[in-house]
Structures are given as C-alpha cells and as structure tokens.
Amino acid sequence: MTSKWFTWTPQGEPAKPTKPSAFTLEGHAVEFERQGKRCFLVADDTDAQRLIARHGASRGETWTVAELNLIATVNGQADRAEVARWKRTFNGTLRPDLVRKVQSRKEQTR
C-alpha cells in the first residue's frame, strides 16, 4: 500500500501536503488581454516602473499584485470594471485608502 502524499511521519500516518510555493513574479511581467485591451501584471511598483521604462507600457494598463488584491475586495463586477476603466483612463494606480473610501461611501448611500 502506498500513500498519495509520498512522505510519512514517524507515526506512520501520511503527512499533510505542503502548500506549494507562490509563483514568483518579481522581475517579470505577464501580458494578457481583458475585454480587448492589453494589460500587464507585475509584482510591485518597482517592476511596473521598469516595464513602463523599457517597453512603453502605461501605468493605467499595468497592474501590480497589490492592486489586483485591492480590486478583488470591491463588490460587484460592474464596480470592478468601473475602477479598472478609471485606472486606464487616468493612467493611475490603486491605493488601499482609495478603495476603502469608495466602499464606505456606497454603504452610506444604501
């Protein structure tokens, strides 16, 4: 009989699988298309600035992992699309305080 985990603890029980290491994006950029528009995913602001300087990408079409995490907290696909549209239009960046203010303002009007 074999274990699907392939590693055993001293008690003879199968070990829990370890969490796979996160994809290392630092120093790289991933280009993708969203709704017919070019976008880039980079690790952080440093990589975003490198991409802009070397390849002529705009900040509005460049997303950091932190920005994607922020936009994921916005409720509703229409609201996320609106934030993405404004980021592209104004060649901007997303900050945590900005997203929190938008959500709290909406909650007050309901």
N, C-alpha and C positions, 0 to 999 in steps of 0.2 A: 504494500500500500504506500502511495506517495502523497505528499502534501502539495496542494496547489501553490503554497507560498514558497516552497523550496528552502525555507530556513526554519530551524526548530529551536525552541527554547530548551533549556536544560531539563524542564519537567516533561518534555515530550509533546507539548502542545504546539500547534502551529503558531508561528509569530504573526502578529498583525502586519499587514503590508505597510510599508513606509510611504509617506506622501512623496510623490515624485517632485523633483526639483523644478522650480518655476522656470519657464522659458526665459532665457537671458536675452533681453532686447537691447541692452546697453551697447552703444556703438553701432547700431544697425537701425534701419528704417524699413517698415513694411508698407508697400504701396497697395492700396485697394480702391475699389470704386463703390460709391454709395449714391444711389439714385442718379447715375450717370455722371457723377462728379468725382474727380481724383481726390483721394485723401491719403495721408501718411500717418502711421503710428510709430512713435518713438518712445524711448524710455523716460526721458525727462527734458527739462528746458534746455540743458546743455546740448543734447542731441538734436533738439528742434532747431537751435541756432546753427549748428553745423550743417544740417540739412538745408536750411534756408541759404546759407552762405555758399555751399558747394553746388547745390542743384537747382537753386532758384525757386524752391517751393515757397508758398506764402504761409504765414503763421495761421491764417484762417483755415487752411486745409491740412494743417499739421496738428495732430492730437497726441498728447502725452498720455501715459498710463494713468496719471493722476486725474487728468481731465475726463478720461473715459469713466473712471470710478465715480467722479462727481456727476456726470450726466446720467449715469445709471441710477442715481438716487432721485432723479426727477420723475415724478409720477406721470404716466401717460405718454404714449408715443407721439402725439401731436405736440406736446410741450417739449419733448426732447428734440423733435425735428425743428421746432421754432428756435431753440437755443443754438442748435447746430447752424441754422440759417444765419442767425445774427453773428455767430463767431466767424463764419465765412465772409459775410458782407462787410464786417468792420475789421477783418484781419486780426481778430482778437484772441485772447486767452481766457480760460475759465479759472476762477479762483473760488475756494471754498466759501468765503463770506458772501460772494455774489449769489451762489446757488441757494444758500440758506435764506437770504433775504427774499428771493423770488418765491420760494415755497411758503414762507411765513406770511407774505403779503396775500397770496392766494387763499390761504386758510382763513385769514381775517375777513375776506370778502364773501365767503360762503355762508 
